[in-house]
Amino acid sequence: YMNRLMIAKTAFFLLILQLFFSSVYAQQTSLSLEIQNGHSGGAYSSVAVSPDGKFALTGSADWTALLWDLESGKQIRRFSGHQNTLTSAVFSKDGKYVLTASSDRTARLWEVSTGKVVKIFGGGIYSTEFITAGISPDGKNVAAAGADAKLYIFDVQT
């Protein structure tokens, strides 16, 4: 009788573990599947998580960056305006801005709350594609690495 009781308890414990891990796996899988449906063609070129950990930002060959709510998996905002593949997308340190770089020879600073472009860097006289870009911790400068092996530094205020 004791052996049967022990086997029954073990089987019950294993069933509970299986249900728990199946539930966790299903939640993780459904979230990642939902997020992957946002861009319209083209591969993802970058991914960043906001400083507060609440949002994700994806850049793509479809010329856009998308802002995602990590808790719900829902797309919140689309940043569009580039004329070629996004090569980089990052958050500012305070999470209020997003910086994107593109093969269209521009880097763009966007306001997260509105999705509006604050400033465009490059273009015009710049004949190189920007491969990646970043924002200084104080938000005063943007640095962009060009395909021409040069680093371009821009003042956000001017």
N, C-alpha and C positions, 0 to 999 in steps of 0.2 A: 504494500500500500504506500509506503514512504517513497519508494522509487518512482511510482506512478505520479505521486504528488510533485516530486522534484522535477520530473520530465514535463509535467503540465505547466509548472511555474516557469521553467526554462523556455518552453515553447511560447508561452504568453509574453515573456520578456522579449524574446526575439521578434515576435509579431509587432510589439510596440515599437521596437527599434526600427524595424522595416518601415512601418507606417510613418514614423517621424522623418527618417531620411528620405523616403519617397516624397513626402510633402515638401521638405526643404528643396530637394532637387527640382520638383515641379515648379516651385516658386521661382527659383533661379533661372530655369530654362524658359519659362514664359516671359520673364522680364527681358532676357537677352533677345528672344525672338521678336518681341514687340519693338524694341529699340532699333533693330536692324532694318525695319521697314520704312524708315524715314527719308532716306536719300533716294532720288530718282535716277538710278543707274550710276555706274562708276564706283570704284572702290573707295573705302575710307582711307584718308591720307593722314589723319591725326585724331587723337582723342585726349581730352584734358578733363580733370575733375576740379570743380570750384573749390576755393579755399575753405568754405564751410562744409564741404562734402555733400551738399544737397543736389548739385547739378552736374551734368556731364555735357561736354561740348564735343561735337564731332565735325570734322572737316572732310570734304569729299571731292572726287573728280567731277561731281555734278555742279561745281562752282559755288557751292553753298556751305555754310556752317549751320548746325542745328543745336539748339539748347534743349536738354532733356531733364525732366524731374526724375531723380534716381529712385525716389520712393514709389512713385506710381508707374514709372516707365513711359510716361506720356511726353510727347514733343510739346515744348512750350513756345519756342520762337525759331524762326528761320532768318538767318542773316544772308541776304543775297544782294549782289551788286558786282561781284568780281566777274571778269570776262574770260576766266580760264580756271584750271584746276587749283583748288586750295592745297597748299603744301604744308600749312601749319595753322593751328588755332589754339590760343592760350587765353587764360584768364589773367586779369590784373591781380595784384596781391590782395586788394580789398574786395575783389569779386564783382565790382561795379561795371567793369569794362571787359571786352573781349578784343583780342588782336588777332587778325587773320593775315596770312601771307599767301601770295598766289603766283602762279606762273604768268599772270597778266602784268607782271612787273610792279605790282602795288602791294602795300600792306595797309590794312584798314583797321581803325580803332572804332569800335561800336559800343554804344551804351546798352548794357544788358537789359535794363528795365523797359526800354522803348524799342530796341532793335535798330535804332537810327545810327547812321555813320556820324562819328564825331570829327574824324579827320582821315584823309587819305595821304599816305606817304609813298613817294616814288612816282612811277608813271612818267609821262613826258620825256624828259631828258635821260631818264634811266633806261638803259637798253638791256638790262639783265633781269632774269626771273628771280624772284625771292624764294629761296629754298626753305627758310625758317625765320621766325622772328620772336622777339621777346620784349617785355616791358620792364623797365627798372622798378625796383621795389617802391620808390617814391612816386612812380607814375609820371615822371618828368621827361623820360627819354624812351625811345623805341629803337631797338637794334634789329637790323635785318641782314641776313647772310645771303649774298647773291650767288648765282650760278657762275659768276665770273671770279669767284674766290675772293671777293672783297666784302668787308663788313661796312654796312651803312648805318650811321647813327643819326637819328632825327630828334629834334626838340619838339615835344608835344605842343608847346605853347606857341611856337612860331610857324 
